[in-house]
Amino acid sequence: MLEAKNLHKIYNHGKKEVAVLKGIDLNIEPGKFAVIVGPSGAGKSTLLNILGGIDSPSKGRVTFLGDDLYALGDFALSRIRNEKIGFVFQFYHLLAEFNVLENVMMPALINLKYKSAMLEEGTGDVQLEHRARELLDKVGLKPRMGYFPAQLSGGEQQRVAIARALMNKPRMLLCDEPTGNLDSQNGENIISLIQKINSDERMAVVMVTHNPELARIAGSVYYLKDGLLKSN
């Protein structure tokens, strides 16, 4: 599904070059659950952003579902991010002026605008709302669909973010420290939810975390240190 070859990322600070990634290779198969563990500042978020088409590598290649991501134009790459890859971040990035249901629907509404037509199940906003309601039920938040983000706890906001990430039925879910802003109980709930999504839908999941305890949940564990990625 996804193949990263010889990824490098170099940042320029004045006249100084800082190499964050130094030749990363990674393969993610359909249905795989991979956890990438590393200390803060190791480059985990940088790597995840490159895998998801958000940030480009200084060198190397990422192939996703047969497409070389960084050989694509901006529009084609945006479409892949919208339709094929779901993102869950440490900070929930919910839109404060929209309610829970509207936040979950947002990726599909953007997709609808891209296509100027209906989704494959076709009939527009009615189907989008039905899908969003189903997802909110899946994450246990259907009674909160009319609430606004400020009215929710951190754990509830992250569950909304997960439902939003699933709205367009992506092939892969990328999770960047998804429990980083949560207490231990809410963190466990979110991890259980992501595991269930991976198991029930056979959706590939790549999660980065600084917490080595989360390695226990993965089918594959990688360690990122000094710009290099090693498997267990």
N, C-alpha and C positions, 0 to 999 in steps of 0.2 A: 504493500500500500504506500509506504513512504520510505525513501532511501536518501540518507544524507552521506555525501562523500567528501572527505577532506575539507571540512568546514573550518575556516579561519575567520576571526573577527578582530580587527585592529582599530583602535581609537587613537586619534592624534590629539595630544594635549600640548599645544604650542609646538615646540620642535621635538617633543618626545613622543614615541610610539608606544602604546600599551597593547600588548597582545592578550586578549581575553580568551579566545578559543584558538587552539593550536593544532588543528588537524583532526576534527571529529568525524567518525564514521558511525552510522546508526541505521538499523533497519527496523521498521515497525510493520508487523503483519496484521491482517484483519483480525479483530477480536482480541488483540494483545493488550495487556495491561502492563505498562512500563513505568517505573518510578526512577527518576534521576535525583540522586541525593548529593548535596554539596553544601559547604558553608556559605554564609552570606557573602556576596561579592565574588563568588566563584564563576559567575557567568551563566547561571541556570536560566534566568529570565531571558537573557540575550539569546541563548540557544533555542529556547522555546519559541521566541518571536521569529527567529530565522526559520524554524521548522514550519511555523504557521503562516509564513508569507508576510509578516508584519515588518520585519527588518531584514535587510539584505546582507549576505556574508561578504567579507572582503575577498574571499577566495573560496572555491568549492561549489558544490551543486546540491540542490534538494529536488528530488523527483517525487511527486505526489500523484497517485493514480495515473501514472504515465506521462504527466506533464512536468517539464523542467520549470519550476516555479519562477525562477528569476530570469528566464528567457521570455516570459509572457509580458504582454503590455499591462499597463495599470488596470484597465477595465477588466480584462480576463482574470487577472490576479484577484481583484476585488470580488468578482463573482465566485471564485473558488472559496475565498475566505467566508463569504456570506452563505454559500450553499453547502459546502462540503466539510467545513471545519468549524467546530464549536469551541468557543473560548470561555474559560472560567478563570477569573483573576482573584488575587488576594483582596483587592478593593473592588466592590461589587459593580461599580459603574452603572447603577440604575439611574434613569432619568427622573429627577425629582418631581417634575411637573406632570408626569404621567402616572396613572395608577398601575397596580400590579399586572392586571390583564393586558393593558396597553404596552407595558414594558416587555412582556413575554412575546407579544405579537410583533414587536418592532422589526426583528430581522426579516420576517416574512413580508411585512408591508414594504420594506426596502426592496426585497426580491420582486415583489409584485410590480413595483415601480420600474425596476430594471427591465422586466419582461413586457410591461404594458399589456399584460394578459393575466390569466388565472393560473394558479398553481396546478400541478398535475392532477390533483383530485378535483380541481376546478370549480368553482362558483364563488371565488372571491372572498370578501371579508367574512361572510357567514362561516365558511369552512375554516378560515384562519382563526376565528374566535373559538370555534369548536375544538380545534387542535390545541389552542392555548389553554382552554378550560381542562382538557384531558391531561395536559402536562402539569398544570397546577394541582390537579387531583393526585397525579403520580408523586409529586413532591410534598403532598400533604398541606397545600395552601389554598385549596379551592375556596374555603370560607373567607379568605383574605383578598380575593381578586379585586375588590373595589377600594382597597386600602392604597395609600401612597407610601413610598419607601420610608419616609420619616416616621411612619406609624408602625414600622416593623422592627423586630430585633435583628441583630447581626446575622444570626443563624437563618432567620426567615429571609432576609435579603439575599443571602448566598443561595438559598434554595430557589428564589425567584431567578437569580442569575443563571443557575443550572437549567431551569426550565426554558429560559430564553435561549441558552446555548443549543438546546435540543430542538428548537422550533422548526428549523428547516431540514430536520432529519439528516444531520451530518454523518459522515463516514468516520470521523475521528474527533475526539474531544481532547483539547489541550488545557491542562489545569496548572496554573501558576500559584503555588502556595495557597490552595483554596481554603485551608483552615487557619491561615496565619493570623487573622483578626478575630478568631473565635475562641471561646473558652473550651476546655477539654471535652465537655459533654456535647456541645454543639459541633465541635470538630469531629467527634466520633460519628455523629449523625450524618454529617456531610460525606465523610469517607464511606460509610455504609451505603449511602444513596448512590455515590459514584460507582461503587463496586456492583451494585444491583443493576445499574444502567449498562455497565460493561458485560455483565453476565446475561441479562435478559435480552439485550439488543445486539450482542456480539459487536459492540462498537469499540474500536481501538481507543485506548486512553493512554496519554502520556502526561504524567504529573511530575512537576519539579517541586522539591521541598528541601528545607534545611534540617528537617526532623528525621533522623535515621530510623526511628521507630516505625515510620510509615512504610519502610521497605518490606515489612511483613505482609503487606496486602498485595504485593505485585507478583505477576508471573515472571517478570524480568526486572532486575535491579542494576542500575548503573551509578557509578560514582564520578562526579566531576570535580577535579582538583588540578590546580596549576594549568588550566586550559586543556586538559586531557580527560577523556572519558574511558572508564574501565568498567567492565561487567563483573558481576560476582561469580 
